[in-house]
Amino acid sequence: MQRLTPTAPAISPATAISPATAPAISPAEVAFYRENGYLIVENALTREEVEELRGETIALCRGDRGDIRGVEAADPDESDDDVLRRYLCIHFPHKLSDVMYRYLAHPAIVETLTGIIGPNVKAMQSMLFIKPAGKPGQAWHQDEDFIPTRDRSLAGGWIALDDATAENGCLWVIPGSHKRGILWPQKDHDNREFDCTIESVGFPYTDADSIPVEVKAGAIVFFNGYLLHRSFKNRASSGYRRVLVNHYMNADSLLPWRLQPGQHAAIADFRDIVMIAGEDAYAYKGIEEVGGAHVRPSGEGGCVKNPTDRNPGEKK
């Protein structure tokens, strides 16, 4: 696996975090990403930054940052562990947390994505995975099934807040599975190893083609929106596999996500975005507040089988 270690000085976008070191992404690393569909940036976050995000995770799960649909009010006497064990994932934490918002434009993310995508980059989603012991993973899928881009530029930035291992449910990827740009068929499944998100099927790869992406806390895994990937249940006896996952794309492209009634997909452009680098070619449209923070069901109570009941574009 290609692993990039930060060496260059930090860059300073408007929302930059300091202190930090940003990696100088080389042509070789860009080529690796294009060929394999993922890239690992080791030591992208300092220990202090990881602890800051862990602390903010606790604050969000306790309800200290405002109302989150699906979050239960935490009793002051409840331990942090008791509260964290309730949740698999919170979508759009950056809507309530200034800390999560700032990390959308962490220097390591900006430096890497401007090398991979181009000078103009926007974010449209954040997801905070807590994944306590026993919580499920997610079956094979491609992120472009849920967040469609016009130019195939979608990229995830997967920030590890704990060491991610095969035991606690790290990512598994099929290197190169993004290259054809095909979105494979999807179906419901009944495998409780995974959450309720539908599963990609029919692709010309086998499980033997996949590899685990085991990384240390503080690493960031970048991966292409067409890359087939999955994760398994956290089988550790205790603890978490906490990850902050943000999604990005080329800001020069429209984002036809969450169409409104009567809206034409060819010119639709989701405008609940955050610019993290460069210029917004569509700034004249303004910014809209659409998404809200909410808990992702983990499937303990069964899965919704009616596709119209799903919240499109918010699976991971």
C-alpha positions in Angstrom: 0.0 0.0 0.0 1.2 3.5 -0.8 1.8 5.5 2.3 2.6 9.2 2.3 4.4 10.8 5.2 4.1 14.6 5.7 7.3 16.5 5.3 6.5 19.9 3.9 5.5 23.0 5.9 1.8 23.6 6.5 -0.3 25.6 4.2 -2.7 28.2 5.6 -6.2 28.3 4.1 -8.8 30.5 5.8 -9.9 27.7 8.1 -6.4 26.1 8.6 -5.6 24.3 11.8 -2.3 25.0 13.6 -0.1 23.4 14.5 0.0 20.8 11.7 2.2 19.5 9.0 0.9 19.1 5.5 2.3 16.5 3.1 3.8 17.7 -0.2 2.0 15.2 -2.5 4.3 14.1 -5.3 3.5 13.0 -8.9 4.3 9.5 -7.8 1.6 9.6 -5.1 -0.9 11.2 -7.5 -0.2 8.4 -9.9 -0.7 5.8 -7.2 -4.0 7.3 -6.3 -5.1 7.3 -10.0 -4.0 3.7 -10.5 -5.3 2.2 -7.2 -8.1 4.6 -6.1 -6.8 5.3 -2.6 -3.8 6.8 -0.8 -2.8 6.7 2.8 -1.3 9.8 4.5 0.3 8.7 7.7 0.8 11.0 10.7 -1.4 13.7 9.1 -2.8 14.7 12.4 -0.9 15.4 15.6 -1.7 13.5 18.8 -3.3 16.7 20.1 -5.5 17.0 17.1 -6.7 13.5 17.4 -7.5 14.1 21.1 -9.4 17.3 20.1 -11.6 15.3 17.7 -12.2 12.5 20.2 -13.3 15.1 22.8 -15.6 16.7 20.3 -17.1 13.3 19.5 -18.0 12.9 23.1 -19.5 16.4 23.2 -21.7 15.6 20.1 -22.9 12.3 21.5 -23.8 13.8 24.8 -25.8 16.5 23.0 -23.6 19.4 24.1 -23.4 20.9 20.7 -27.1 21.1 20.0 -29.9 18.9 18.9 -29.0 15.9 16.6 -31.9 13.8 15.3 -31.6 10.4 16.9 -29.3 11.4 19.8 -30.7 10.6 23.2 -30.3 13.1 25.9 -27.3 12.0 28.1 -27.8 11.9 31.8 -25.0 13.9 33.6 -24.2 10.7 35.6 -23.7 8.6 32.5 -20.2 7.8 31.7 -18.8 8.8 28.3 -18.4 5.2 27.4 -22.0 4.5 28.1 -23.0 7.3 25.8 -20.6 6.5 23.0 -21.7 2.9 22.9 -25.2 3.9 21.7 -24.1 5.2 18.3 -22.6 3.9 15.0 -22.4 7.1 13.1 -23.5 10.8 13.1 -24.0 12.5 9.7 -23.2 16.1 9.2 -21.4 16.8 12.5 -19.8 19.9 11.0 -23.2 21.5 11.0 -23.1 21.8 14.8 -19.4 21.5 15.7 -17.0 24.3 15.0 -14.2 21.8 15.5 -15.5 19.4 12.9 -16.1 22.3 10.6 -12.5 23.4 10.8 -11.2 19.9 10.1 -12.9 19.9 6.7 -10.0 22.1 5.6 -7.1 20.5 7.6 -3.9 21.3 5.8 -3.1 17.7 5.1 -6.5 17.4 3.4 -6.1 20.6 1.4 -2.6 19.7 0.2 -3.5 16.2 -0.8 -6.9 17.0 -2.5 -5.5 19.9 -4.5 -2.9 17.5 -5.8 -5.5 14.8 -6.6 -8.5 16.8 -7.7 -7.2 20.3 -8.7 -7.0 23.8 -7.2 -10.7 24.3 -6.5 -12.2 21.9 -4.0 -15.5 21.9 -2.1 -16.9 19.7 0.7 -20.5 18.6 0.9 -20.6 16.0 3.7 -19.1 14.9 7.0 -19.7 11.6 8.9 -18.5 10.8 12.3 -18.2 7.0 12.9 -18.0 5.9 16.5 -18.4 2.2 15.8 -18.2 0.7 19.3 -17.4 -3.0 19.8 -20.1 -5.1 18.3 -21.4 -2.4 15.9 -21.7 -3.4 12.2 -19.7 -2.4 9.2 -20.9 -1.6 5.7 -21.2 -4.0 2.7 -19.4 -3.4 -0.6 -20.4 0.0 -2.0 -19.2 3.0 -4.1 -19.7 6.4 -2.7 -20.7 7.9 -6.1 -23.9 5.8 -5.8 -24.9 8.2 -3.0 -23.2 11.5 -3.8 -23.2 11.9 -7.6 -20.7 14.2 -9.3 -20.6 15.3 -12.9 -16.9 14.7 -13.4 -16.2 11.6 -11.3 -14.1 13.7 -8.9 -15.7 12.6 -5.6 -13.1 11.7 -2.9 -13.4 10.7 0.7 -11.0 11.8 3.4 -11.1 9.1 6.1 -9.5 10.5 9.3 -8.6 7.7 11.8 -9.2 8.7 15.4 -8.2 5.2 16.6 -5.9 2.6 15.2 -8.0 0.9 12.6 -7.4 -2.8 12.4 -9.0 -5.9 10.9 -10.3 -6.8 14.3 -12.1 -3.5 15.0 -13.5 -3.0 11.5 -10.9 -1.2 9.3 -11.6 -0.3 5.6 -11.2 -3.0 3.0 -10.7 -1.8 -0.6 -10.4 -3.4 -4.0 -7.5 -1.6 -5.6 -8.1 -0.3 -9.1 -11.9 -1.1 -9.0 -12.6 2.6 -9.6 -10.8 2.8 -13.0 -13.7 1.8 -15.3 -16.0 4.4 -13.8 -18.9 1.9 -13.6 -21.5 2.0 -10.9 -22.5 -1.6 -10.2 -26.0 -2.8 -9.4 -27.2 -2.7 -5.8 -29.4 -4.8 -3.6 -30.7 -5.1 -0.1 -29.0 -7.7 2.1 -29.8 -9.4 5.4 -26.2 -9.8 6.7 -26.0 -8.3 10.2 -22.2 -8.1 9.8 -23.2 -4.9 8.0 -25.6 -2.1 8.6 -28.7 -1.5 6.5 -27.1 0.3 3.5 -27.7 -1.5 0.2 -24.8 -3.6 -1.2 -23.0 -3.3 -4.5 -23.1 -6.6 -6.5 -22.4 -8.0 -9.9 -18.8 -6.6 -10.2 -16.0 -8.6 -11.8 -13.9 -8.9 -8.6 -13.9 -11.3 -5.7 -13.2 -10.9 -2.0 -9.7 -12.2 -2.6 -9.0 -9.1 -4.6 -9.5 -6.9 -1.6 -7.0 -5.7 1.0 -7.3 -4.3 4.5 -6.4 -0.7 5.1 -5.0 -0.9 8.6 -3.7 2.5 9.8 -2.7 4.3 13.0 -4.7 7.0 14.7 -3.9 10.3 12.9 -3.7 8.8 9.5 -6.0 9.9 6.6 -7.1 7.5 3.9 -8.2 9.2 0.7 -10.2 7.2 -1.8 -12.0 7.7 -5.1 -15.8 7.8 -5.2 -15.9 4.8 -7.6 -13.7 2.6 -5.5 -15.4 -0.5 -4.1 -14.8 -0.6 -0.4 -16.4 -2.1 2.8 -15.8 -2.6 6.5 -16.7 -5.4 8.9 -18.2 -5.4 12.4 -16.0 -4.2 15.2 -15.1 -7.6 16.7 -12.9 -6.2 19.4 -13.9 -7.0 23.0 -14.1 -3.3 23.8 -13.2 0.1 22.5 -14.1 2.0 19.3 -13.1 2.5 15.7 -13.7 6.3 15.5 -13.3 7.9 12.2 -14.3 11.3 10.8 -15.0 10.9 7.1 -15.5 14.0 4.9 -16.4 14.0 1.2 -15.0 16.4 -1.4 -15.1 17.1 -5.1 -14.0 19.5 -7.8 -15.6 22.9 -7.2 -15.7 23.5 -10.9 -18.3 20.7 -11.3 -22.0 20.8 -10.5 -23.3 18.5 -7.8 -26.7 17.0 -8.7 -27.5 15.6 -5.3 -30.9 15.6 -3.5 -32.9 16.9 -6.4 -36.0 19.0 -5.6 -39.4 18.2 -7.2 -39.4 19.3 -10.8 -35.6 20.0 -10.8 -33.7 19.0 -13.9 -30.8 16.7 -13.1 -28.6 18.1 -15.9 -28.3 21.5 -14.3 -29.0 20.6 -10.6 -26.4 21.8 -8.2 -26.5 21.0 -4.5 -25.3 24.2 -2.7 -25.0 23.1 0.9 -21.2 23.1 0.5 -18.0 24.4 2.2 -15.1 25.6 0.0 -11.8 24.3 1.3 -9.5 25.4 -1.5 -9.4 27.8 -4.5 -12.5 29.5 -6.0 -16.1 28.6 -6.2 -17.2 28.9 -9.9 -20.8 28.9 -8.8 -20.6 31.4 -5.9 -23.2 33.5 -7.5 -25.8 30.9 -6.5 -25.1 31.4 -2.9 -25.0 28.7 -0.1 -28.1 26.8 1.1 -28.6 25.0 4.4 -30.0 21.6 3.5 -28.5 18.8 5.5 -28.9 18.5 9.3 -27.0 16.4 11.8 -28.6 13.0 12.5 -27.8 9.5 13.7 -27.4 6.7 11.2 -29.3 3.6 12.1 -27.1 0.6 12.7 -29.7 -2.1 12.1 -30.3 -3.5 15.6 -34.0 -2.9 15.2 -34.2 -4.2 11.6 -33.7 -2.5 8.3 -36.0 -0.4 6.1 -36.9 -2.4 3.0 -38.8 0.3 1.1 -36.2 2.3 -1.0 -38.4 5.4 -0.8 -37.9 5.5 3.0 -34.1 5.9 2.7 -32.4 9.2 3.0 -30.6 9.2 -0.4 -27.0 10.4 -0.5 -26.2 9.9 3.2 -24.9 6.4 3.3 -21.3 5.4 4.0 
